[in-house]
Amino acid sequence: MRQSRVTSSVTPDTARHVNLALFALATGGFAIGTTEFVTMGLLPQIADGVHISIPTAGHVISAYALGVVVGAPVIASLGARTGRKRLLLGLVAVFVIGNVLSAVASSYEFLLAARFLSGLPHGAFFGIGAVVGASMVAPDRRARAVSMTMVGLPVANIIGVPATTLLGQRLGWQVPFLAVGVLGLLTLVAVWFWVPPQPVGSDVNVRSELSALARPQVWMALLVGMVGFGGMFATYSYITPTMTELAGFSESAVTIVLGVYGVGMTAGTVLGGRLADRWLMGSVYGGLVAVAVVLGTFGWLAQTRPGALIGVFAMGCSASILVPALQTRLMDVAHEGQSLAASLNHSTLNIANALGAWLGGVVLAAGYGYEWPSRLGAALAVAGLILAAISGLMERRGSTQVLA
């Protein structure tokens, strides 16, 4: 297969300079992960603050997710001719504005618009950050660099989300968004000083980015992510009642369970980058097999507290192994449209979130217990594995045509 066209715009520099650039991008991921998930833990406070019901407050989460889905392809395409460092700076600036506006929102409608604005840079930041990170290292370390640009997201679930949730409960729901705005400003400074200039080639434009959509392998990779991750979200969306009903944890102890999940995510992201550098498609296959096995046994493991903690860690780890592999795979098969394809990965993950949560809800509404969404999730992971196998077979047979 032809290697992706990532052209490094910097000369081989010291490892320290590369690590600082990756740290700057990871800091942005930490801020994004914090603002994305802290809202879920503060819905009662937000509902009281803008005088709405808790179910209605849930639409604030949906508004952010909609911003991710819309913003990723639109920004990556329209910003094709903008230098990548400049585009990253612009994305972080919009992110800061969106979170500050969220903090000062006094009405439901204003908050809804502010959360949509906050979500717009999400997918594009991770997608373009992955392309930038891969451009700074040797070809055999690309996936590892991609994983480092994304590691801030799972770390946010260990540190950022619990800390800001506590702030919101003690000082008011607006404070976490202000704190995230400060994190965004720190990211802006870090990207400005530590990320090297990333000019784009003369042949890169909106049309070249959109060319990724004409490649069947791009769609196959996106489908693998959407279906495979849908299985994980079918389980994770109902993790709190699963832990309290099956494992017997108290509601206050669920925070510890979520922290264990975040540790698993972090370990999986780091491990996934290393595995993908060794064998890219092998790590996709292996990751999906691991997800299927973990979800297939999760309902049994969750019957006891120790088993539940093991299962939660394994679920976070196995699913996160896939992320750097799929991101790198998309960059490889997209050729001239790397930024768009890498950004679309995060749009499809948000679609997977919605799909998995809906399917898990259908299972529960049908009268099945909380051990069953994970079993449905295992089936979705197997379906993702089948799609990945078809993609690999197409590649071996030389199917590199573009769609008319």
Backbone torsions as a table, in degrees:
resi	resn	phi	psi	omega
1	MET	NA	140.1	178.2
2	ARG	-67.5	135.0	178.5
3	GLN	-67.4	152.9	179.6
4	SER	-67.0	153.9	-176.6
5	ARG	-88.8	66.3	173.2
6	VAL	-94.9	112.2	-179.7
7	THR	-103.8	116.8	-179.1
8	SER	-67.3	131.5	179.0
9	SER	-97.1	5.5	178.5
10	VAL	-126.5	147.3	174.6
11	THR	-71.7	156.6	178.0
12	PRO	-55.0	113.9	-175.2
13	ASP	-107.8	-177.6	179.2
14	THR	-67.1	153.4	178.8
15	ALA	-60.3	-29.8	-179.2
16	ARG	-63.1	-43.5	-179.4
17	HIS	-65.2	-40.8	178.1
18	VAL	-64.5	-44.7	-179.4
19	ASN	-63.1	-36.8	177.8
20	LEU	-65.8	-39.6	178.2
21	ALA	-64.1	-44.2	178.8
22	LEU	-65.1	-36.1	177.5
23	PHE	-64.4	-39.6	178.1
24	ALA	-60.9	-43.5	179.3
25	LEU	-68.4	-38.0	178.1
26	ALA	-65.4	-34.0	177.0
27	THR	-62.1	-41.3	175.4
28	GLY	-62.3	-40.7	177.2
29	GLY	-62.8	-36.4	177.8
30	PHE	-63.6	-44.7	179.6
31	ALA	-64.7	-42.9	-179.8
32	ILE	-64.4	-45.3	179.4
33	GLY	-62.1	-36.8	180.0
34	THR	-65.7	-48.2	-177.1
35	THR	-70.0	-29.0	-178.9
36	GLU	-68.8	-42.4	-171.3
37	PHE	-98.2	-21.0	-177.4
38	VAL	-65.9	-29.3	-179.7
39	THR	-58.6	-36.1	-176.9
40	MET	-63.5	-33.4	-178.5
41	GLY	-85.4	-5.6	-176.6
42	LEU	-120.2	17.6	-176.8
43	LEU	-57.8	-42.5	179.0
44	PRO	-61.1	-41.5	-179.5
45	GLN	-68.1	-40.3	178.5
46	ILE	-64.5	-42.2	179.8
47	ALA	-60.2	-43.6	177.9
48	ASP	-66.4	-38.4	-175.0
49	GLY	-66.8	-35.6	-179.0
50	VAL	-112.1	13.7	170.2
51	HIS	61.6	53.7	176.4
52	ILE	-135.0	171.7	177.1
53	SER	-80.0	162.3	178.6
54	ILE	-63.2	-43.7	176.1
55	PRO	-57.7	-39.3	177.7
56	THR	-67.1	-36.7	177.8
57	ALA	-61.5	-27.1	176.9
58	GLY	-60.1	-22.7	178.1
59	HIS	-67.6	-20.8	175.8
60	VAL	-63.7	-39.0	176.0
61	ILE	-65.4	-42.9	179.7
62	SER	-62.9	-36.4	-180.0
63	ALA	-63.2	-41.1	177.5
64	TYR	-63.4	-46.6	-179.6
65	ALA	-61.6	-38.3	177.6
66	LEU	-64.0	-39.0	176.3
67	GLY	-60.1	-39.6	178.3
68	VAL	-63.2	-48.5	-176.3
69	VAL	-62.7	-41.6	-178.6
70	VAL	-76.6	-44.8	-172.2
71	GLY	-68.2	-37.9	-174.5
72	ALA	-56.3	-57.0	-178.3
73	PRO	-71.1	-37.0	-176.5
74	VAL	-66.4	-48.2	-177.9
75	ILE	-68.0	-43.2	-178.6
76	ALA	-62.5	-35.4	-179.5
77	SER	-77.0	-52.6	-176.4
78	LEU	-68.6	-24.5	179.1
79	GLY	-93.0	15.1	-174.8
80	ALA	-59.0	-35.0	-176.6
81	ARG	-89.1	-2.0	179.8
82	THR	-88.6	137.5	175.6
83	GLY	-53.6	139.7	-171.3
84	ARG	-65.5	-36.2	177.2
85	LYS	-65.0	-43.8	179.0
86	ARG	-62.3	-39.2	179.5
87	LEU	-66.8	-40.8	176.9
88	LEU	-60.5	-42.7	178.6
89	LEU	-61.8	-41.7	178.0
90	GLY	-64.6	-40.1	178.9
91	LEU	-63.2	-43.6	179.7
92	VAL	-65.2	-38.6	179.0
93	ALA	-61.6	-43.8	177.6
94	VAL	-63.3	-39.7	178.5
95	PHE	-60.0	-45.0	178.9
96	VAL	-62.0	-46.9	-179.3
97	ILE	-59.8	-44.4	-179.0
98	GLY	-61.0	-40.6	-178.9
99	ASN	-74.3	-36.3	176.2
100	VAL	-65.3	-41.9	176.8
101	LEU	-63.1	-36.0	176.3
102	SER	-61.0	-39.3	-177.4
103	ALA	-68.9	-30.2	-176.7
104	VAL	-99.4	3.1	-178.6
105	ALA	-64.1	132.6	179.5
106	SER	-113.2	-2.3	179.1
107	SER	-136.2	157.9	179.7
108	TYR	-61.0	-44.4	-177.4
109	GLU	-64.1	-41.2	179.1
110	PHE	-65.1	-42.9	179.9
111	LEU	-64.1	-39.7	179.1
112	LEU	-59.9	-45.9	179.6
113	ALA	-66.2	-38.3	-179.6
114	ALA	-66.7	-38.1	179.1
115	ARG	-70.9	-35.2	174.9
116	PHE	-61.5	-44.9	179.1
117	LEU	-62.5	-40.1	-180.0
118	SER	-63.5	-32.1	-178.3
119	GLY	-80.5	-21.3	-176.3
120	LEU	-54.6	-43.1	-176.8
121	PRO	-78.9	-11.8	-169.4
122	HIS	-52.5	-64.5	-175.1
123	GLY	-64.9	-40.8	-179.2
124	ALA	-65.5	-37.9	179.1
125	PHE	-62.2	-47.3	-180.0
126	PHE	-67.0	-41.1	-178.8
127	GLY	-65.8	-50.6	-179.8
128	ILE	-69.1	-36.4	176.0
129	GLY	-60.6	-37.2	177.8
130	ALA	-64.5	-42.5	178.4
131	VAL	-63.7	-42.8	178.7
132	VAL	-63.2	-47.2	-179.6
133	GLY	-60.0	-43.3	-179.6
134	ALA	-66.0	-28.6	-177.2
135	SER	-73.9	-13.6	-174.1
136	MET	-97.0	-2.0	-175.0
137	VAL	-128.7	170.8	177.9
138	ALA	-66.6	154.8	-177.5
139	PRO	-55.1	-32.9	-177.2
140	ASP	-82.2	5.6	177.1
141	ARG	-125.2	14.4	-175.4
142	ARG	-63.3	-48.9	-177.5
143	ALA	-64.7	-34.6	177.7
144	ARG	-63.6	-42.7	178.0
145	ALA	-64.3	-40.6	177.5
146	VAL	-59.4	-43.7	-179.4
147	SER	-63.6	-34.5	179.9
148	MET	-70.5	-31.1	176.9
149	THR	-69.2	-21.0	-174.7
150	MET	-105.4	-5.8	-172.4
151	VAL	-68.2	-20.7	178.3
152	GLY	-62.5	-29.1	-178.7
153	LEU	-63.5	-52.9	177.6
154	PRO	-67.7	-33.5	178.1
155	VAL	-62.7	-31.9	177.5
156	ALA	-60.4	-33.1	179.6
157	ASN	-72.3	-20.3	178.8
158	ILE	-88.4	-41.9	-172.0
159	ILE	-113.8	-56.3	-171.2
160	GLY	-62.8	-48.1	-176.3
161	VAL	-66.8	-49.4	177.5
162	PRO	-59.9	-41.4	-177.3
163	ALA	-66.1	-45.2	-178.7
164	THR	-73.8	-29.8	174.7
165	THR	-63.2	-43.2	177.2
166	LEU	-62.1	-42.3	176.6
167	LEU	-59.2	-43.9	-179.0
168	GLY	-65.0	-37.8	179.7
169	GLN	-70.4	-32.8	-176.5
170	ARG	-89.6	-38.8	-170.4
171	LEU	-114.0	-6.1	-178.8
172	GLY	117.1	147.1	-173.7
173	TRP	-66.0	-18.8	-179.1
174	GLN	-72.9	-29.0	-173.1
175	VAL	-61.0	-43.1	178.4
176	PRO	-57.4	-38.2	179.8
177	PHE	-68.5	-35.7	174.2
178	LEU	-65.6	-40.5	178.4
179	ALA	-62.3	-41.1	177.6
180	VAL	-65.6	-36.3	175.5
181	GLY	-59.9	-39.1	176.3
182	VAL	-65.0	-42.6	176.5
183	LEU	-59.7	-38.4	177.5
184	GLY	-63.4	-40.3	177.3
185	LEU	-63.9	-40.3	176.6
186	LEU	-63.0	-39.0	176.8
187	THR	-63.5	-41.4	179.3
188	LEU	-58.0	-45.5	179.4
189	VAL	-65.4	-43.7	-178.1
190	ALA	-63.7	-43.6	178.6
191	VAL	-64.5	-41.1	-179.8
192	TRP	-58.7	-45.1	-174.2
193	PHE	-88.9	-30.8	-168.8
194	TRP	-108.7	-24.1	178.7
195	VAL	-86.5	124.7	-178.3
196	PRO	-70.1	158.8	176.7
197	PRO	-55.7	142.1	-178.2
198	GLN	-129.2	71.0	177.3
199	PRO	-66.3	150.7	179.6
200	VAL	-98.8	154.9	179.7
201	GLY	-70.3	161.7	-178.1
202	SER	-66.7	-20.1	-178.4
203	ASP	-92.1	2.9	-179.5
204	VAL	-95.7	124.5	179.2
205	ASN	-155.7	-174.9	-178.4
206	VAL	-58.7	-41.5	-177.8
207	ARG	-65.7	-39.8	-179.9
208	SER	-66.5	-37.0	176.8
209	GLU	-66.0	-44.6	-179.1
210	LEU	-66.7	-18.2	178.6
211	SER	-61.1	-22.5	178.2
212	ALA	-60.0	-32.4	-176.6
213	LEU	-71.6	-12.4	178.6
214	ALA	-91.6	2.9	-176.8
215	ARG	-104.2	118.2	-178.5
216	PRO	-56.1	-35.5	-177.3
217	GLN	-66.7	-28.8	175.7
218	VAL	-64.9	-45.8	179.5
219	TRP	-65.7	-36.6	178.3
220	MET	-63.7	-44.1	-180.0
221	ALA	-63.8	-40.5	178.0
222	LEU	-65.0	-39.6	178.1
223	LEU	-65.8	-39.7	177.7
224	VAL	-57.7	-46.1	179.8
225	GLY	-65.6	-44.0	-176.5
226	MET	-65.2	-45.5	-177.7
227	VAL	-75.2	-46.8	-177.7
228	GLY	-62.5	-44.8	179.5
229	PHE	-75.5	-22.4	175.3
230	GLY	-57.8	-34.7	177.9
231	GLY	-64.2	-42.3	179.3
232	MET	-65.7	-42.3	-178.6
233	PHE	-70.5	-26.4	175.4
234	ALA	-61.2	-29.5	179.1
235	THR	-90.2	-48.6	-173.4
236	TYR	-66.2	-30.4	-179.2
237	SER	-60.4	-24.9	-177.6
238	TYR	-118.1	30.6	-174.9
239	ILE	-66.2	-36.6	-177.9
240	THR	-64.3	-54.6	177.9
241	PRO	-65.1	-30.1	177.1
242	THR	-63.3	-42.9	-179.8
243	MET	-69.9	-37.2	-178.2
244	THR	-78.9	-38.4	-176.0
245	GLU	-81.8	-43.1	-176.1
246	LEU	-89.7	-51.2	-173.6
247	ALA	-84.8	-19.8	178.3
248	GLY	83.8	19.1	175.6
249	PHE	-73.9	149.0	171.2
250	SER	-75.8	161.0	-179.7
251	GLU	-61.5	-36.3	179.9
252	SER	-67.6	-27.4	-179.4
253	ALA	-79.2	-12.7	-179.5
254	VAL	-62.4	-29.0	177.0
255	THR	-57.7	-39.5	177.7
256	ILE	-65.8	-40.8	178.7
257	VAL	-60.6	-43.3	179.6
258	LEU	-66.0	-33.8	175.2
259	GLY	-64.1	-39.2	176.8
260	VAL	-63.1	-40.0	176.8
261	TYR	-61.1	-42.4	178.8
262	GLY	-63.2	-38.7	176.9
263	VAL	-63.2	-41.8	177.1
264	GLY	-62.3	-41.4	177.3
265	MET	-60.5	-44.0	-178.8
266	THR	-63.9	-46.8	178.9
267	ALA	-61.0	-42.5	-179.2
268	GLY	-66.3	-38.5	179.3
269	THR	-63.6	-45.8	179.8
270	VAL	-66.0	-47.1	179.8
271	LEU	-63.8	-40.0	-178.5
272	GLY	-61.3	-37.7	177.6
273	GLY	-63.5	-41.5	179.9
274	ARG	-67.7	-42.0	179.8
275	LEU	-66.3	-40.5	-178.3
276	ALA	-65.4	-31.8	176.7
277	ASP	-67.7	-28.0	179.5
278	ARG	-81.9	-43.9	-178.6
279	TRP	-156.0	99.7	-170.4
280	LEU	-62.6	-58.7	-177.8
281	MET	-68.8	-30.6	177.0
282	GLY	-62.1	-36.7	178.8
283	SER	-72.1	-29.8	174.6
284	VAL	-66.6	-49.2	179.0
285	TYR	-60.6	-49.0	-177.7
286	GLY	-62.8	-39.9	179.0
287	GLY	-62.7	-42.8	179.8
288	LEU	-67.8	-38.3	175.7
289	VAL	-61.5	-44.3	179.6
290	ALA	-61.9	-43.0	178.4
291	VAL	-61.4	-43.8	-179.6
292	ALA	-62.2	-43.0	-179.6
293	VAL	-66.2	-46.0	-178.3
294	VAL	-62.5	-47.6	-179.0
295	LEU	-68.5	-34.2	179.0
296	GLY	-64.7	-28.2	-179.4
297	THR	-103.9	-3.7	-173.0
298	PHE	-63.2	-41.6	-179.6
299	GLY	-60.2	-33.7	177.1
300	TRP	-76.3	-43.8	-179.8
301	LEU	-62.4	-36.1	-174.4
302	ALA	-73.3	1.0	178.6
303	GLN	-74.5	-17.8	178.1
304	THR	-128.1	156.7	-178.8
305	ARG	-65.2	-48.6	177.4
306	PRO	-60.1	-42.1	179.0
307	GLY	-63.9	-37.9	179.0
308	ALA	-63.4	-42.9	179.7
309	LEU	-64.4	-40.8	177.0
310	ILE	-62.6	-45.0	-179.0
311	GLY	-64.6	-40.6	180.0
312	VAL	-65.5	-44.3	177.1
313	PHE	-60.4	-47.3	-178.1
314	ALA	-63.6	-35.9	178.9
315	MET	-65.2	-46.1	178.7
316	GLY	-64.1	-40.4	-177.6
317	CYS	-69.0	-49.3	-175.6
318	SER	-64.2	-41.5	179.9
319	ALA	-67.3	-38.9	-176.7
320	SER	-73.2	-21.9	174.7
321	ILE	-58.6	-32.2	-176.9
322	LEU	-72.1	-29.4	-167.8
323	VAL	-61.3	-55.0	179.5
324	PRO	-64.2	-31.8	178.9
325	ALA	-66.0	-46.3	179.4
326	LEU	-67.1	-37.6	178.6
327	GLN	-62.9	-45.2	179.4
328	THR	-67.8	-39.3	177.5
329	ARG	-59.1	-45.2	179.2
330	LEU	-62.1	-40.7	178.5
331	MET	-64.1	-34.8	180.0
332	ASP	-69.3	-46.8	-172.6
333	VAL	-84.0	-12.8	-178.9
334	ALA	-81.3	-20.3	-179.0
335	HIS	55.6	-108.6	-175.1
336	GLU	-73.2	-14.8	-175.2
337	GLY	-106.9	42.3	-173.4
338	GLN	-62.7	-46.3	-175.8
339	SER	-61.4	-43.5	179.8
340	LEU	-64.6	-47.7	-177.3
341	ALA	-63.0	-44.2	-179.8
342	ALA	-64.9	-35.2	178.4
343	SER	-71.6	-37.8	179.4
344	LEU	-62.5	-26.0	177.9
345	ASN	-54.6	-38.6	-177.4
346	HIS	-79.8	-26.2	171.6
347	SER	-65.1	-46.0	-178.0
348	THR	-67.8	-31.7	176.9
349	LEU	-65.1	-35.6	176.5
350	ASN	-71.4	-33.4	173.4
351	ILE	-66.1	-40.3	177.0
352	ALA	-60.8	-37.6	178.2
353	ASN	-60.3	-49.4	-179.9
354	ALA	-65.7	-42.2	-179.2
355	LEU	-63.7	-47.1	-178.1
356	GLY	-64.5	-43.6	179.6
357	ALA	-62.2	-39.6	-179.9
358	TRP	-66.6	-45.9	-178.6
359	LEU	-66.1	-39.7	176.4
360	GLY	-61.9	-39.7	177.3
361	GLY	-64.2	-36.6	177.7
362	VAL	-62.4	-42.7	179.1
363	VAL	-61.9	-45.8	-179.1
364	LEU	-67.7	-39.0	179.7
365	ALA	-65.8	-24.5	179.1
366	ALA	-78.3	-3.3	175.5
367	GLY	101.4	2.7	177.7
368	TYR	-79.5	157.7	-177.8
369	GLY	-80.5	178.4	-176.0
370	TYR	-71.9	-7.1	174.8
371	GLU	-81.4	-8.1	-173.9
372	TRP	-89.2	-32.0	176.6
373	PRO	-56.0	-35.6	179.4
374	SER	-68.9	-31.3	178.1
375	ARG	-70.3	-38.5	171.2
376	LEU	-62.3	-40.2	178.7
377	GLY	-60.3	-38.2	178.1
378	ALA	-62.2	-39.6	178.1
379	ALA	-64.1	-39.9	178.0
380	LEU	-65.3	-38.6	177.7
381	ALA	-63.0	-39.3	176.8
382	VAL	-64.3	-40.7	176.9
383	ALA	-62.1	-39.9	176.0
384	GLY	-63.2	-38.0	178.2
385	LEU	-64.0	-40.4	178.1
386	ILE	-62.6	-43.1	177.6
387	LEU	-62.5	-41.2	178.7
388	ALA	-63.6	-39.7	178.9
389	ALA	-64.8	-40.0	177.0
390	ILE	-62.9	-42.5	178.2
391	SER	-60.4	-43.9	178.5
392	GLY	-64.1	-38.6	178.6
393	LEU	-66.1	-41.5	176.8
394	MET	-59.4	-40.1	-179.2
395	GLU	-67.3	-43.2	-179.7
396	ARG	-64.7	-29.6	179.3
397	ARG	-86.1	3.5	175.3
398	GLY	78.4	27.8	-179.2
399	SER	-82.5	87.0	-179.0
400	THR	-115.9	13.1	-178.1
401	GLN	-65.8	160.9	174.8
402	VAL	-106.0	156.1	179.0
403	LEU	-76.0	143.5	179.7
404	ALA	-71.3	NA	NA
